[in-house]
Amino acid sequence: MRQPGIYSEMLSGGISGKTGPHSLPLARIKKIMKKSGDDVKMISGEAPILFSKACELFIEEITVRSWMKTLQGKRRTLHKEDVARAVIETDIFDFLVDVVSDSKISCDKIRATSS
């Protein structure tokens, strides 16, 4: 008989604490995974669940860092400029700098105000 995998807890909400549907649509995640390359043909049922949890954690982390920028600006509404500042000032988000640099704020201006 097949033993449950190490990620099978996620199917029943063990890690996230939820038992209902996942926050992010698993079919959409699977579609993105398949579009990532021509070599990707088969994807196990557990892989999109793991990606869903990773995306949730990523969104949570970038939101917390963006919220800190909002509070530094003495505001109560998070703006895209706060997200841009959080991305630019955090080394682990360097892969997103090109994405946020298209906004009205320039990277140099953000770095100058944070120093």
Solvent accessible surface area in square Angstrom, and as a share of the most:
residue,aa,sasa,rsa
1,M,227,1.01
2,R,200,0.73
3,Q,140,0.62
4,P,105,0.66
5,G,31,0.29
6,I,141,0.72
7,Y,82,0.31
8,S,28,0.18
9,E,97,0.44
10,M,11,0.05
11,L,100,0.50
12,S,76,0.49
13,G,8,0.08
14,G,51,0.49
15,I,90,0.46
16,S,43,0.28
17,G,64,0.62
18,K,78,0.33
19,T,119,0.69
20,G,45,0.43
21,P,124,0.78
22,H,57,0.25
23,S,70,0.45
24,L,46,0.23
25,P,84,0.53
26,L,55,0.27
27,A,83,0.65
28,R,117,0.43
29,I,17,0.09
30,K,71,0.30
31,K,114,0.48
32,I,91,0.46
33,M,31,0.14
34,K,91,0.38
35,K,146,0.62
36,S,87,0.56
37,G,29,0.28
38,D,129,0.67
39,D,136,0.71
40,V,56,0.32
41,K,144,0.61
42,M,177,0.79
43,I,23,0.12
44,S,72,0.47
45,G,56,0.54
46,E,44,0.20
47,A,27,0.21
48,P,5,0.03
49,I,7,0.03
50,L,70,0.35
51,F,100,0.42
52,S,1,0.00
53,K,40,0.17
54,A,54,0.42
55,C,50,0.30
56,E,40,0.18
57,L,98,0.49
58,F,78,0.32
59,I,90,0.46
60,E,107,0.48
61,E,67,0.30
62,I,22,0.11
63,T,65,0.38
64,V,80,0.46
65,R,70,0.26
66,S,0,0.00
67,W,79,0.28
68,M,97,0.43
69,K,34,0.14
70,T,0,0.00
71,L,83,0.41
72,Q,128,0.57
73,G,41,0.39
74,K,184,0.78
75,R,76,0.28
76,R,188,0.69
77,T,84,0.49
78,L,63,0.31
79,H,79,0.35
80,K,117,0.49
81,E,46,0.21
82,D,0,0.00
83,V,43,0.25
84,A,1,0.01
85,R,58,0.21
86,A,0,0.00
87,V,1,0.00
88,I,8,0.04
89,E,63,0.28
90,T,15,0.09
91,D,117,0.61
92,I,111,0.56
93,F,7,0.03
94,D,80,0.42
95,F,141,0.59
96,L,35,0.18
97,V,26,0.15
98,D,115,0.60
99,V,100,0.57
100,V,22,0.13
101,S,42,0.27
102,D,126,0.65
103,S,31,0.20
104,K,183,0.77
105,I,17,0.09
106,S,57,0.37
107,C,25,0.15
108,D,111,0.57
109,K,120,0.51
110,I,1,0.00
111,R,118,0.43
112,A,74,0.57
113,T,84,0.49
114,S,60,0.39
115,S,129,0.83
